[in-house]
Every structure is written in structure tokens, then in C-alpha cells.
Amino acid sequence: MQELSISISQLLRISSSIAMLIALAIGALWSIYFNRIKEGQKLEFDKQLEILKSKNEKINYITKAQFDAEFKMYQELSEASFKLIVDILPLFQKFEFLPKNVNLIDYRTNIYNDARKTLEEYQHLVFQYAPFIDENLYKNFEILRGMGQRQVTWYPTFFLENNDNSYLSTLKLEEAKCYEVTEKIKSAHELCVEDLRNYLKTLKVHED
């Protein structure tokens, strides 16, 4: 009887130990589970915080006077860039649209003079406002200016000067590039407009 009692006592102790171990294991598992949930929530919170921070960094809080000044500056640059491509594109077109009763040389001289004058006005604005223009926008305006400069520089060589055939034959590659620029300048202007539109969206007038 005593041996049986001992065995039952031992069994009870073993059962209690097992139950304790199971309880500890379950507690540890729940702890791990909840920690993972917390880590997941923290990661999601950090992610949302970064998104919010990123959006905030893209917003430029400025005064009303600053906004008006920037808007006026970019309005002038936008108008000048549009006028630039309007006057530059006719220089190197695959087909010349010559108006009726107009002398070819006179027509070519006029469109060249118009393009040169417009380029001068445009680059004057770009250089004038260079310190105040957003860096990325300035690069776009400068690329457009460089394309216009190329077209104006090369146009007289092919259409206004009397060059012999041997001289012109060495410049065919440059002439071909000018016609390529005619197509690229449209995309360059569209990029200017798109980036300028996106930049202006980031401006927010600070309300005191």
C-alpha cells in the first residue's frame, strides 16, 4: 500500500511538473506571438511614418510674397520657353512651309533672325533667374537652351551661307543631328512643363 502511495505521489509530482512545463511553453509561445504582432505593428507604423515624412519633405512652405515672386518668375520662363520652341522648330524641318509670294532667302533670313532673337531673350531670363530656380528645373531649362543654341548656330551654315559642295559634305552628320534635335526639343519642352507643374504643386503658402 505504501509503495502504491509513493507511486501515486510520484505520478502527481511528475504530472505537476509536466503541467508546469506545458504552461511555461505556452506562455513563451504566446510571448513570442505577441512580440511578433508588436514588431509587425511597429514596422507598419514606421512605414506609414516614413511615407508621411516623405510627403512632408516634398511640401515647401513659403510666404505669400515668395509664392507670388516664384509664380511670376516661372510664368515668364514658361512663356519664353514656349516661344523658343515655336521659333526654333521651323529652322530644321524636313519640309519647308514657304508662304506664298515670299522669296526663299528672305523667308529663311526672317525665321533665323526671329529664332536668334527669341533665343537671346530666353537665355537672358534663364541666366537672370539662375540663382533662384529650383536645381532640377534649371537643368531642364538649360537643356532646352542648349538645343536652341545648337539650331541657331548651325542654321546659317546650311541655309544662308554660300558653301561649296565639298565643304557641305563634311557637315552632313551635323546637319542630320540638327534634324534629330527638332524632334527632341519637343520632348525637352514637355519635360520642362511637366516638372514645373509638379514643382508648383509642392508650394504651399504658410498661414501664420
C-alpha angles and dihedrals in degrees: 000000000000091000090052090050091052091050092050090047091050091048091051090050091048091047091050091050092049091048090050092049091048091049091049091047092049090047091051092048092049089048091052091046094051092044089054090049090050091048090050092049091048092050091049091047091049090048093052090045091054091049091050091046091050091052091048092051090056092057116088112202109207138161123264090251091052092048092051091048094049093045091051091048095050091043090058092046092048093051092046093049091051092050089048096059091042090058097035100050096066092059097076109024121147088228121035114222099212114188117233119272093012123128112241094228092047091049093050092046092051097049090046093051091047092050093047093050093047091048091052091051092046097049090045089059093045092050092043094053097034095110092052101042121100107259096240092045091049090056090054094049090047093051089052091049091050092052092050090048091054094052094047092046096052101037098083091051093061104030112021107034128074102237125168120244095252090057094048093048090065091055100052091106092054091047091052090051090053090057089049090052089055088066096039094050090065091056091045091055092047089053090051091052095045095047091045091051091050092047093052089053089062093058114098124178110237111237113211 
